[in-house]
Every structure is written in structure tokens, then in C-alpha cells.
Amino acid sequence: MTTIHTNELVTTTRRSKRTAGRQEVTKPQGIVEYNKYTGGVDKAEQLITYYGYSNFSKKWWKQLFFHMLDVTL
């Protein structure tokens, strides 16, 4: 949910396996903006799951510290 974007629909193209080409699709403006700008965040979270440090501490500050260390690395 967003309050920045209007409810206007934007026509975009996507690849389709069934039609063996490109297909035009209408999406809300908020979805298009989200998909455009979240590539780096998703990639960082993916790398943390692959190479993250497994610290199973019960202390909240240790978990936060090692998560921030993973993000910076």
C-alpha cells in the first residue's frame, strides 16, 4: 500500500514463455516503481542468506551487531 502514487495503471511489457515473445501488461504505478528501485535491497538480503554468519545468541544486541556486520561486508 502506498500513499505516494495514484491509482493510475501503467502499461509495461514482459517476456512470456507461452506466446514466445513479449506481452503487454497493465500494472499499478506503485508496483512499477517498487520493482524498479528494489533490486539492490533484494540482492543484499539474498547474499546475507548465502554467506551470513550464523550467530544464535539470545541477546538482541549481538544479533543486531552480527546482522549489521553481514550487511557491511
PDB file of N, CA, C and O in Angstrom:
ATOM      1  N   MET A   1       0.843  -1.156   0.000  1.00  0.00           N
ATOM      2  CA  MET A   1       0.000   0.000   0.000  1.00  0.00           C
ATOM      3  C   MET A   1       0.893   1.224   0.000  1.00  0.00           C
ATOM      4  O   MET A   1       1.917   1.271   0.682  1.00  0.00           O
ATOM      5  N   THR A   2       0.492   2.198  -0.765  1.00  0.00           N
ATOM      6  CA  THR A   2       1.278   3.412  -0.872  1.00  0.00           C
ATOM      7  C   THR A   2       0.358   4.627  -0.908  1.00  0.00           C
ATOM      8  O   THR A   2      -0.765   4.561  -1.407  1.00  0.00           O
ATOM      9  N   THR A   3       0.851   5.718  -0.377  1.00  0.00           N
ATOM     10  CA  THR A   3       0.105   6.966  -0.449  1.00  0.00           C
ATOM     11  C   THR A   3       0.786   7.959  -1.375  1.00  0.00           C
ATOM     12  O   THR A   3       0.259   9.044  -1.618  1.00  0.00           O
ATOM     13  N   ILE A   4       1.948   7.600  -1.892  1.00  0.00           N
ATOM     14  CA  ILE A   4       2.678   8.495  -2.783  1.00  0.00           C
ATOM     15  C   ILE A   4       2.123   8.422  -4.198  1.00  0.00           C
ATOM     16  O   ILE A   4       1.964   9.448  -4.859  1.00  0.00           O
ATOM     17  N   HIS A   5       1.830   7.220  -4.660  1.00  0.00           N
ATOM     18  CA  HIS A   5       1.390   7.022  -6.032  1.00  0.00           C
ATOM     19  C   HIS A   5      -0.132   7.064  -6.138  1.00  0.00           C
ATOM     20  O   HIS A   5      -0.857   6.776  -5.186  1.00  0.00           O
ATOM     21  N   THR A   6      -0.581   7.430  -7.325  1.00  0.00           N
ATOM     22  CA  THR A   6      -2.019   7.417  -7.584  1.00  0.00           C
ATOM     23  C   THR A   6      -2.424   6.007  -8.015  1.00  0.00           C
ATOM     24  O   THR A   6      -1.583   5.112  -8.092  1.00  0.00           O
ATOM     25  N   ASN A   7      -3.693   5.817  -8.291  1.00  0.00           N
ATOM     26  CA  ASN A   7      -4.156   4.509  -8.716  1.00  0.00           C
ATOM     27  C   ASN A   7      -4.097   4.339 -10.240  1.00  0.00           C
ATOM     28  O   ASN A   7      -4.824   3.524 -10.807  1.00  0.00           O
ATOM     29  N   GLU A   8      -3.250   5.093 -10.878  1.00  0.00           N
ATOM     30  CA  GLU A   8      -3.121   5.043 -12.332  1.00  0.00           C
ATOM     31  C   GLU A   8      -2.409   3.756 -12.762  1.00  0.00           C
ATOM     32  O   GLU A   8      -1.460   3.314 -12.114  1.00  0.00           O
ATOM     33  N   LEU A   9      -2.874   3.168 -13.852  1.00  0.00           N
ATOM     34  CA  LEU A   9      -2.282   1.949 -14.386  1.00  0.00           C
ATOM     35  C   LEU A   9      -1.289   2.302 -15.482  1.00  0.00           C
ATOM     36  O   LEU A   9      -1.525   3.200 -16.290  1.00  0.00           O
ATOM     37  N   VAL A  10      -0.169   1.579 -15.495  1.00  0.00           N
ATOM     38  CA  VAL A  10       0.900   1.807 -16.463  1.00  0.00           C
ATOM     39  C   VAL A  10       1.045   0.550 -17.309  1.00  0.00           C
ATOM     40  O   VAL A  10       1.022  -0.561 -16.780  1.00  0.00           O
ATOM     41  N   THR A  11       1.193   0.716 -18.607  1.00  0.00           N
ATOM     42  CA  THR A  11       1.377  -0.428 -19.497  1.00  0.00           C
ATOM     43  C   THR A  11       2.858  -0.743 -19.602  1.00  0.00           C
ATOM     44  O   THR A  11       3.662   0.117 -19.963  1.00  0.00           O
ATOM     45  N   THR A  12       3.214  -1.976 -19.285  1.00  0.00           N
ATOM     46  CA  THR A  12       4.595  -2.444 -19.378  1.00  0.00           C
ATOM     47  C   THR A  12       4.631  -3.715 -20.208  1.00  0.00           C
ATOM     48  O   THR A  12       3.595  -4.318 -20.488  1.00  0.00           O
ATOM     49  N   THR A  13       5.828  -4.111 -20.595  1.00  0.00           N
ATOM     50  CA  THR A  13       5.965  -5.358 -21.343  1.00  0.00           C
ATOM     51  C   THR A  13       6.721  -6.369 -20.505  1.00  0.00           C
ATOM     52  O   THR A  13       7.575  -6.007 -19.695  1.00  0.00           O
ATOM     53  N   ARG A  14       6.406  -7.623 -20.701  1.00  0.00           N
ATOM     54  CA  ARG A  14       7.113  -8.699 -20.032  1.00  0.00           C
ATOM     55  C   ARG A  14       7.290  -9.850 -21.004  1.00  0.00           C
ATOM     56  O   ARG A  14       6.550 -10.002 -21.975  1.00  0.00           O
ATOM     57  N   ARG A  15       8.295 -10.651 -20.706  1.00  0.00           N
ATOM     58  CA  ARG A  15       8.537 -11.816 -21.545  1.00  0.00           C
ATOM     59  C   ARG A  15       7.559 -12.916 -21.172  1.00  0.00           C
ATOM     60  O   ARG A  15       7.243 -13.113 -19.999  1.00  0.00           O
ATOM     61  N   SER A  16       7.087 -13.624 -22.176  1.00  0.00           N
ATOM     62  CA  SER A  16       6.133 -14.685 -21.946  1.00  0.00           C
ATOM     63  C   SER A  16       6.624 -15.967 -22.611  1.00  0.00           C
ATOM     64  O   SER A  16       7.021 -15.956 -23.776  1.00  0.00           O
ATOM     65  N   LYS A  17       6.598 -17.057 -21.875  1.00  0.00           N
ATOM     66  CA  LYS A  17       7.026 -18.336 -22.441  1.00  0.00           C
ATOM     67  C   LYS A  17       5.956 -18.928 -23.341  1.00  0.00           C
ATOM     68  O   LYS A  17       6.277 -19.586 -24.330  1.00  0.00           O
ATOM     69  N   ARG A  18       4.691 -18.703 -23.014  1.00  0.00           N
ATOM     70  CA  ARG A  18       3.612 -19.296 -23.802  1.00  0.00           C
ATOM     71  C   ARG A  18       3.486 -18.672 -25.186  1.00  0.00           C
ATOM     72  O   ARG A  18       3.270 -19.376 -26.172  1.00  0.00           O
ATOM     73  N   THR A  19       3.619 -17.370 -25.257  1.00  0.00           N
ATOM     74  CA  THR A  19       3.455 -16.712 -26.554  1.00  0.00           C
ATOM     75  C   THR A  19       4.781 -16.542 -27.282  1.00  0.00           C
ATOM     76  O   THR A  19       4.808 -16.019 -28.397  1.00  0.00           O
ATOM     77  N   ALA A  20       5.886 -16.977 -26.670  1.00  0.00           N
ATOM     78  CA  ALA A  20       7.228 -16.919 -27.265  1.00  0.00           C
ATOM     79  C   ALA A  20       7.578 -15.515 -27.726  1.00  0.00           C
ATOM     80  O   ALA A  20       8.038 -15.324 -28.852  1.00  0.00           O
ATOM     81  N   GLY A  21       7.371 -14.571 -26.893  1.00  0.00           N
ATOM     82  CA  GLY A  21       7.684 -13.190 -27.217  1.00  0.00           C
ATOM     83  C   GLY A  21       7.387 -12.283 -26.044  1.00  0.00           C
ATOM     84  O   GLY A  21       7.514 -12.679 -24.886  1.00  0.00           O
ATOM     85  N   ARG A  22       6.991 -11.065 -26.358  1.00  0.00           N
ATOM     86  CA  ARG A  22       6.679 -10.098 -25.309  1.00  0.00           C
ATOM     87  C   ARG A  22       5.169  -9.878 -25.250  1.00  0.00           C
ATOM     88  O   ARG A  22       4.460  -9.960 -26.253  1.00  0.00           O
ATOM     89  N   GLN A  23       4.717  -9.601 -24.049  1.00  0.00           N
ATOM     90  CA  GLN A  23       3.301  -9.401 -23.812  1.00  0.00           C
ATOM     91  C   GLN A  23       3.113  -8.106 -23.039  1.00  0.00           C
ATOM     92  O   GLN A  23       3.860  -7.840 -22.098  1.00  0.00           O
ATOM     93  N   GLU A  24       2.138  -7.301 -23.415  1.00  0.00           N
ATOM     94  CA  GLU A  24       1.866  -6.050 -22.719  1.00  0.00           C
ATOM     95  C   GLU A  24       0.943  -6.316 -21.531  1.00  0.00           C
ATOM     96  O   GLU A  24      -0.064  -7.014 -21.647  1.00  0.00           O
ATOM     97  N   VAL A  25       1.313  -5.740 -20.388  1.00  0.00           N
ATOM     98  CA  VAL A  25       0.578  -5.937 -19.145  1.00  0.00           C
ATOM     99  C   VAL A  25       0.369  -4.582 -18.505  1.00  0.00           C
ATOM    100  O   VAL A  25       1.247  -3.722 -18.577  1.00  0.00           O
ATOM    101  N   THR A  26      -0.786  -4.377 -17.875  1.00  0.00           N
ATOM    102  CA  THR A  26      -1.011  -3.140 -17.134  1.00  0.00           C
ATOM    103  C   THR A  26      -0.804  -3.418 -15.653  1.00  0.00           C
ATOM    104  O   THR A  26      -1.300  -4.406 -15.112  1.00  0.00           O
ATOM    105  N   LYS A  27      -0.057  -2.519 -15.010  1.00  0.00           N
ATOM    106  CA  LYS A  27       0.255  -2.636 -13.590  1.00  0.00           C
ATOM    107  C   LYS A  27       0.027  -1.284 -12.921  1.00  0.00           C
ATOM    108  O   LYS A  27       0.114  -0.247 -13.578  1.00  0.00           O
ATOM    109  N   PRO A  28      -0.264  -1.285 -11.623  1.00  0.00           N
ATOM    110  CA  PRO A  28      -0.348  -0.008 -10.905  1.00  0.00           C
ATOM    111  C   PRO A  28       1.017   0.678 -10.832  1.00  0.00           C
ATOM    112  O   PRO A  28       2.052   0.012 -10.830  1.00  0.00           O
ATOM    113  N   GLN A  29       1.015   1.985 -10.775  1.00  0.00           N
ATOM    114  CA  GLN A  29       2.244   2.776 -10.759  1.00  0.00           C
ATOM    115  C   GLN A  29       3.133   2.402  -9.570  1.00  0.00           C
ATOM    116  O   GLN A  29       4.356   2.382  -9.710  1.00  0.00           O
ATOM    117  N   GLY A  30       2.556   2.110  -8.419  1.00  0.00           N
ATOM    118  CA  GLY A  30       3.335   1.759  -7.231  1.00  0.00           C
ATOM    119  C   GLY A  30       4.130   0.480  -7.421  1.00  0.00           C
ATOM    120  O   GLY A  30       5.263   0.392  -6.947  1.00  0.00           O
ATOM    121  N   ILE A  31       3.572  -0.510  -8.097  1.00  0.00           N
ATOM    122  CA  ILE A  31       4.266  -1.771  -8.352  1.00  0.00           C
ATOM    123  C   ILE A  31       5.438  -1.565  -9.296  1.00  0.00           C
ATOM    124  O   ILE A  31       6.509  -2.140  -9.099  1.00  0.00           O
ATOM    125  N   VAL A  32       5.237  -0.745 -10.321  1.00  0.00           N
ATOM    126  CA  VAL A  32       6.311  -0.468 -11.281  1.00  0.00           C
ATOM    127  C   VAL A  32       7.478   0.221 -10.580  1.00  0.00           C
ATOM    128  O   VAL A  32       8.632  -0.142 -10.808  1.00  0.00           O
ATOM    129  N   GLU A  33       7.197   1.206  -9.735  1.00  0.00           N
ATOM    130  CA  GLU A  33       8.253   1.902  -9.003  1.00  0.00           C
ATOM    131  C   GLU A  33       8.965   0.970  -8.025  1.00  0.00           C
ATOM    132  O   GLU A  33      10.187   1.039  -7.890  1.00  0.00           O
ATOM    133  N   TYR A  34       8.222   0.104  -7.343  1.00  0.00           N
ATOM    134  CA  TYR A  34       8.830  -0.839  -6.405  1.00  0.00           C
ATOM    135  C   TYR A  34       9.788  -1.775  -7.134  1.00  0.00           C
ATOM    136  O   TYR A  34      10.914  -1.984  -6.682  1.00  0.00           O
ATOM    137  N   ASN A  35       9.359  -2.327  -8.233  1.00  0.00           N
ATOM    138  CA  ASN A  35      10.210  -3.246  -8.992  1.00  0.00           C
ATOM    139  C   ASN A  35      11.428  -2.543  -9.575  1.00  0.00           C
ATOM    140  O   ASN A  35      12.473  -3.166  -9.761  1.00  0.00           O
ATOM    141  N   LYS A  36      11.305  -1.272  -9.859  1.00  0.00           N
ATOM    142  CA  LYS A  36      12.405  -0.518 -10.458  1.00  0.00           C
ATOM    143  C   LYS A  36      13.521  -0.241  -9.458  1.00  0.00           C
ATOM    144  O   LYS A  36      14.696  -0.287  -9.822  1.00  0.00           O
ATOM    145  N   TYR A  37      13.177   0.045  -8.209  1.00  0.00           N
ATOM    146  CA  TYR A  37      14.168   0.521  -7.246  1.00  0.00           C
ATOM    147  C   TYR A  37      14.558  -0.461  -6.146  1.00  0.00           C
ATOM    148  O   TYR A  37      15.372  -0.093  -5.300  1.00  0.00           O
ATOM    149  N   THR A  38      14.039  -1.671  -6.101  1.00  0.00           N
ATOM    150  CA  THR A  38      14.368  -2.583  -5.008  1.00  0.00           C
ATOM    151  C   THR A  38      15.363  -3.661  -5.388  1.00  0.00           C
ATOM    152  O   THR A  38      15.536  -4.610  -4.624  1.00  0.00           O
ATOM    153  N   GLY A  39      16.009  -3.564  -6.500  1.00  0.00           N
ATOM    154  CA  GLY A  39      16.947  -4.593  -6.920  1.00  0.00           C
ATOM    155  C   GLY A  39      18.118  -4.779  -5.977  1.00  0.00           C
ATOM    156  O   GLY A  39      18.497  -5.916  -5.694  1.00  0.00           O
ATOM    157  N   GLY A  40      18.706  -3.698  -5.480  1.00  0.00           N
ATOM    158  CA  GLY A  40      19.860  -3.789  -4.597  1.00  0.00           C
ATOM    159  C   GLY A  40      19.524  -4.344  -3.228  1.00  0.00           C
ATOM    160  O   GLY A  40      20.320  -5.077  -2.640  1.00  0.00           O
ATOM    161  N   VAL A  41      18.366  -4.006  -2.722  1.00  0.00           N
ATOM    162  CA  VAL A  41      17.959  -4.496  -1.408  1.00  0.00           C
ATOM    163  C   VAL A  41      17.718  -5.994  -1.462  1.00  0.00           C
ATOM    164  O   VAL A  41      18.162  -6.727  -0.578  1.00  0.00           O
ATOM    165  N   ASP A  42      17.027  -6.450  -2.481  1.00  0.00           N
ATOM    166  CA  ASP A  42      16.764  -7.876  -2.609  1.00  0.00           C
ATOM    167  C   ASP A  42      18.059  -8.660  -2.789  1.00  0.00           C
ATOM    168  O   ASP A  42      18.203  -9.749  -2.233  1.00  0.00           O
ATOM    169  N   LYS A  43      18.992  -8.127  -3.549  1.00  0.00           N
ATOM    170  CA  LYS A  43      20.271  -8.797  -3.763  1.00  0.00           C
ATOM    171  C   LYS A  43      21.069  -8.874  -2.463  1.00  0.00           C
ATOM    172  O   LYS A  43      21.701  -9.895  -2.188  1.00  0.00           O
ATOM    173  N   ALA A  44      21.049  -7.819  -1.668  1.00  0.00           N
ATOM    174  CA  ALA A  44      21.773  -7.823  -0.400  1.00  0.00           C
ATOM    175  C   ALA A  44      21.195  -8.860   0.554  1.00  0.00           C
ATOM    176  O   ALA A  44      21.949  -9.583   1.204  1.00  0.00           O
ATOM    177  N   GLU A  45      19.879  -8.947   0.649  1.00  0.00           N
ATOM    178  CA  GLU A  45      19.253  -9.941   1.512  1.00  0.00           C
ATOM    179  C   GLU A  45      19.560 -11.359   1.036  1.00  0.00           C
ATOM    180  O   GLU A  45      19.747 -12.262   1.850  1.00  0.00           O
ATOM    181  N   GLN A  46      19.611 -11.551  -0.269  1.00  0.00           N
ATOM    182  CA  GLN A  46      19.938 -12.860  -0.822  1.00  0.00           C
ATOM    183  C   GLN A  46      21.365 -13.257  -0.457  1.00  0.00           C
ATOM    184  O   GLN A  46      21.610 -14.406  -0.088  1.00  0.00           O
ATOM    185  N   LEU A  47      22.305 -12.328  -0.556  1.00  0.00           N
ATOM    186  CA  LEU A  47      23.686 -12.633  -0.218  1.00  0.00           C
ATOM    187  C   LEU A  47      23.867 -12.902   1.271  1.00  0.00           C
ATOM    188  O   LEU A  47      24.699 -13.725   1.654  1.00  0.00           O
ATOM    189  N   ILE A  48      23.098 -12.217   2.114  1.00  0.00           N
ATOM    190  CA  ILE A  48      23.192 -12.465   3.552  1.00  0.00           C
ATOM    191  C   ILE A  48      22.759 -13.890   3.871  1.00  0.00           C
ATOM    192  O   ILE A  48      23.351 -14.538   4.735  1.00  0.00           O
ATOM    193  N   THR A  49      21.734 -14.383   3.185  1.00  0.00           N
ATOM    194  CA  THR A  49      21.299 -15.749   3.462  1.00  0.00           C
ATOM    195  C   THR A  49      22.324 -16.766   2.996  1.00  0.00           C
ATOM    196  O   THR A  49      22.436 -17.834   3.599  1.00  0.00           O
ATOM    197  N   TYR A  50      23.069 -16.474   1.952  1.00  0.00           N
ATOM    198  CA  TYR A  50      24.091 -17.405   1.469  1.00  0.00           C
ATOM    199  C   TYR A  50      25.337 -17.397   2.345  1.00  0.00           C
ATOM    200  O   TYR A  50      25.847 -18.453   2.720  1.00  0.00           O
ATOM    201  N   TYR A  51      25.824 -16.203   2.667  1.00  0.00           N
ATOM    202  CA  TYR A  51      27.124 -16.066   3.316  1.00  0.00           C
ATOM    203  C   TYR A  51      27.047 -15.495   4.725  1.00  0.00           C
ATOM    204  O   TYR A  51      28.069 -15.085   5.276  1.00  0.00           O
ATOM    205  N   GLY A  52      25.881 -15.459   5.309  1.00  0.00           N
ATOM    206  CA  GLY A  52      25.706 -14.837   6.615  1.00  0.00           C
ATOM    207  C   GLY A  52      26.343 -15.635   7.738  1.00  0.00           C
ATOM    208  O   GLY A  52      26.551 -16.844   7.639  1.00  0.00           O
ATOM    209  N   TYR A  53      26.640 -14.924   8.794  1.00  0.00           N
ATOM    210  CA  TYR A  53      27.221 -15.526   9.980  1.00  0.00           C
ATOM    211  C   TYR A  53      26.089 -16.072  10.841  1.00  0.00           C
ATOM    212  O   TYR A  53      25.167 -15.333  11.186  1.00  0.00           O
ATOM    213  N   SER A  54      26.145 -17.322  11.184  1.00  0.00           N
ATOM    214  CA  SER A  54      25.089 -17.948  11.982  1.00  0.00           C
ATOM    215  C   SER A  54      25.391 -17.774  13.462  1.00  0.00           C
ATOM    216  O   SER A  54      26.109 -18.574  14.060  1.00  0.00           O
ATOM    217  N   ASN A  55      24.846 -16.743  14.030  1.00  0.00           N
ATOM    218  CA  ASN A  55      25.024 -16.475  15.446  1.00  0.00           C
ATOM    219  C   ASN A  55      23.683 -16.684  16.132  1.00  0.00           C
ATOM    220  O   ASN A  55      22.742 -15.926  15.897  1.00  0.00           O
ATOM    221  N   PHE A  56      23.588 -17.690  16.964  1.00  0.00           N
ATOM    222  CA  PHE A  56      22.339 -17.999  17.631  1.00  0.00           C
ATOM    223  C   PHE A  56      22.377 -17.510  19.081  1.00  0.00           C
ATOM    224  O   PHE A  56      22.235 -18.293  20.021  1.00  0.00           O
ATOM    225  N   SER A  57      22.564 -16.246  19.235  1.00  0.00           N
ATOM    226  CA  SER A  57      22.626 -15.648  20.556  1.00  0.00           C
ATOM    227  C   SER A  57      21.230 -15.196  20.976  1.00  0.00           C
ATOM    228  O   SER A  57      20.410 -14.827  20.136  1.00  0.00           O
ATOM    229  N   LYS A  58      20.970 -15.226  22.268  1.00  0.00           N
ATOM    230  CA  LYS A  58      19.690 -14.742  22.778  1.00  0.00           C
ATOM    231  C   LYS A  58      19.720 -13.252  23.072  1.00  0.00           C
ATOM    232  O   LYS A  58      18.677 -12.641  23.301  1.00  0.00           O
ATOM    233  N   LYS A  59      20.885 -12.679  23.067  1.00  0.00           N
ATOM    234  CA  LYS A  59      20.999 -11.251  23.336  1.00  0.00           C
ATOM    235  C   LYS A  59      20.710 -10.484  22.050  1.00  0.00           C
ATOM    236  O   LYS A  59      21.330 -10.740  21.018  1.00  0.00           O
ATOM    237  N   TRP A  60      19.775  -9.548  22.112  1.00  0.00           N
ATOM    238  CA  TRP A  60      19.321  -8.838  20.932  1.00  0.00           C
ATOM    239  C   TRP A  60      20.430  -7.999  20.320  1.00  0.00           C
ATOM    240  O   TRP A  60      20.491  -7.872  19.097  1.00  0.00           O
ATOM    241  N   TRP A  61      21.303  -7.427  21.126  1.00  0.00           N
ATOM    242  CA  TRP A  61      22.327  -6.542  20.590  1.00  0.00           C
ATOM    243  C   TRP A  61      23.391  -7.333  19.834  1.00  0.00           C
ATOM    244  O   TRP A  61      24.004  -6.799  18.909  1.00  0.00           O
ATOM    245  N   LYS A  62      23.628  -8.605  20.207  1.00  0.00           N
ATOM    246  CA  LYS A  62      24.587  -9.423  19.466  1.00  0.00           C
ATOM    247  C   LYS A  62      24.021  -9.797  18.104  1.00  0.00           C
ATOM    248  O   LYS A  62      24.746  -9.791  17.109  1.00  0.00           O
ATOM    249  N   GLN A  63      22.746 -10.120  18.049  1.00  0.00           N
ATOM    250  CA  GLN A  63      22.119 -10.440  16.767  1.00  0.00           C
ATOM    251  C   GLN A  63      22.148  -9.232  15.845  1.00  0.00           C
ATOM    252  O   GLN A  63      22.444  -9.357  14.657  1.00  0.00           O
ATOM    253  N   LEU A  64      21.842  -8.069  16.391  1.00  0.00           N
ATOM    254  CA  LEU A  64      21.867  -6.839  15.601  1.00  0.00           C
ATOM    255  C   LEU A  64      23.278  -6.522  15.119  1.00  0.00           C
ATOM    256  O   LEU A  64      23.467  -6.129  13.968  1.00  0.00           O
ATOM    257  N   PHE A  65      24.265  -6.689  15.990  1.00  0.00           N
ATOM    258  CA  PHE A  65      25.649  -6.410  15.619  1.00  0.00           C
ATOM    259  C   PHE A  65      26.105  -7.307  14.468  1.00  0.00           C
ATOM    260  O   PHE A  65      26.675  -6.818  13.492  1.00  0.00           O
ATOM    261  N   PHE A  66      25.859  -8.600  14.573  1.00  0.00           N
ATOM    262  CA  PHE A  66      26.318  -9.506  13.525  1.00  0.00           C
ATOM    263  C   PHE A  66      25.519  -9.345  12.235  1.00  0.00           C
ATOM    264  O   PHE A  66      26.056  -9.572  11.151  1.00  0.00           O
ATOM    265  N   HIS A  67      24.248  -8.959  12.330  1.00  0.00           N
ATOM    266  CA  HIS A  67      23.488  -8.664  11.108  1.00  0.00           C
ATOM    267  C   HIS A  67      24.063  -7.445  10.407  1.00  0.00           C
ATOM    268  O   HIS A  67      24.228  -7.454   9.187  1.00  0.00           O
ATOM    269  N   MET A  68      24.370  -6.397  11.160  1.00  0.00           N
ATOM    270  CA  MET A  68      24.969  -5.197  10.558  1.00  0.00           C
ATOM    271  C   MET A  68      26.352  -5.499   9.990  1.00  0.00           C
ATOM    272  O   MET A  68      26.734  -4.944   8.960  1.00  0.00           O
ATOM    273  N   LEU A  69      27.082  -6.348  10.636  1.00  0.00           N
ATOM    274  CA  LEU A  69      28.394  -6.760  10.106  1.00  0.00           C
ATOM    275  C   LEU A  69      28.230  -7.491   8.777  1.00  0.00           C
ATOM    276  O   LEU A  69      28.995  -7.255   7.842  1.00  0.00           O
ATOM    277  N   ASP A  70      27.248  -8.367   8.687  1.00  0.00           N
ATOM    278  CA  ASP A  70      26.974  -9.065   7.427  1.00  0.00           C
ATOM    279  C   ASP A  70      26.579  -8.098   6.316  1.00  0.00           C
ATOM    280  O   ASP A  70      27.008  -8.243   5.171  1.00  0.00           O
ATOM    281  N   VAL A  71      25.757  -7.110   6.667  1.00  0.00           N
ATOM    282  CA  VAL A  71      25.303  -6.147   5.666  1.00  0.00           C
ATOM    283  C   VAL A  71      26.477  -5.327   5.150  1.00  0.00           C
ATOM    284  O   VAL A  71      26.569  -5.066   3.950  1.00  0.00           O
ATOM    285  N   THR A  72      27.372  -4.918   6.038  1.00  0.00           N
ATOM    286  CA  THR A  72      28.506  -4.099   5.596  1.00  0.00           C
ATOM    287  C   THR A  72      29.523  -4.899   4.793  1.00  0.00           C
ATOM    288  O   THR A  72      30.181  -4.360   3.904  1.00  0.00           O
ATOM    289  N   LEU A  73      29.646  -6.160   5.102  1.00  0.00           N
ATOM    290  CA  LEU A  73      30.587  -6.987   4.338  1.00  0.00           C
ATOM    291  C   LEU A  73      30.026  -7.301   2.978  1.00  0.00           C
ATOM    292  O   LEU A  73      30.673  -7.988   2.187  1.00  0.00           O
TER     293      LEU A  73
END
